[in-house]
Amino acid sequence: MNAAGIRRLLALFLILAASFLYASPRVVSVHLLPPEFYVGDTVELRIILRSEGGELFRPPDVLPQPDWVFFHGARVEQRGENHELRIFFSPFSPGTRTLPELDFGSYVLSGMKIHTSSI
């Protein structure tokens, strides 16, 4: 394959990769309510996603129960073109931790770090 063929193949790969990036839901905003919370508080995590259509969002079938956080529930609400994921939890350990992975169908929450203040 000559240099022109390699450039065309690379351009095709970049276009396909970009289409996959834009086809998936994009996180518009993330809010914790309250913004600062303490051990034992009930917290609401709101994640607003912009979807391009065709995605299916649903609350996780099963919520994980690690020893440091209790999940009260999760729900999904549609707001026009956006979907709002709401996760309700109470942390029982101070410091910065990563929430367990939560599967919302077309979106998987992973790597979300939260900081819990001690009393």
Secondary structure by P-SEA (a helix, b strand, c coil): ccaaaaaaaaaaaaaaaaaaaaacccccccccccccccccbbbbbbbbbbbcccbbbbcccccccccccccccccccccccbbbbbbbbccccccccccccccccccccccbbbbbbcc
